[in-house]
């Protein structure tokens, strides 16, 4: 709840099983991003609980919260790549931050870039890439640490329909490897393409699940 | 913090400093200016202290003897000085020794002295005092006692101005530290502002790293390291400028006084103080960096 009695989310209760692929849909302002921010522990619920892998996120200390985030991968509509770093440096930042050796960093980064077909763009800077390539770099960064859960907030919002389908296929592949995937989107065509369970939000309330 | 984290912080700090080299340069200059002012005060007080210590070690009574002093009166004077806690050593300077010394120190006047019918210079006992181990009351009492002794014409004691000089040195040191503290506080704020600008430029990167689960130390570390490097660079610039000033002033002094300038009297800061200035600069930079880094939560 935000100030003056305005609820971003209200009476939302949903369970996502390990290894599931779930869509979160709804119009702009429905509360999709807020739900993802709660899962990223960027926001705290004013009431209720957010439990991931048996842990109540509100009870985590700042250090535990950072450790929890290391098991997450995130992908945003605006990619959130660091423009002053190359593709390789952007993706290698995660293992680097987590203390991997240079060899480990390069091996993991190369593997994931190769899987996403970006190995030939390793030394390019984000602004030299197309939108689809930038989003694939963001996905590579989300996956490089082999997270248990990947959160994506409108990951195809800036992409054309063909690229959007391509990105969704990537998420399906990621899920097929055992990673839990939660994608927030308002694009029903994409949901039909992937054909997985979807939760719909409207004005902060969970309206339906299909 | 592990080695990879330290390396990461330093690499990021260097990259950030290079990106905003102009504002970082200003910050380095602010630290250098503050440390230079403090350094100049330190240099002056260290040298004055050194001089006071030397002159104090050489401080002496000159006990001028009457020409007609009797043997037993001299013996009584020697007995008075022998074993006195304030007295380190004593030398007897005869009338002939005094004339020789005068001729050596003032060669132009030596001829005039030789032409006089008799040597007007008195014999004396030069009494060296124990440096820093005697209080002025004890020394004053001894001087008074000597003045009243039979066979003594006069007693000259040059410690008073040394004490006054010592007081001035202490005052100067205080003023230096106070001024230095004000300037260093200003330098901390300058560093904090520059590092805040760096943080602003890297805000997206920091936010992304936060989402990746980077430990807080790794988010704040590059900012603190940036301050540390700016502080270290500022201290090195200040020390170089201070050394340049020292060499120039020393050259001028040698020109003015000539080769008779005691080489041990004017010196640069001792090694310990050089390290202190360097570490102080880094600490100031660190403090500025930390003030800015606290914005990352």
Interface residues (C-beta under 8 A of the other chain):
Chain A: X40 X42 X62 X63 X66 X67 X68 X69 X70 X71 X72 X74 X80 X82 X84 X93 X94 X96 X97 X98 X99 X101 X145
Chain B: X2 X4 X5 X8 X19 X204 X205 X207 X208 X209 X210 X211 X212 X213 X214 X215 X216 X218
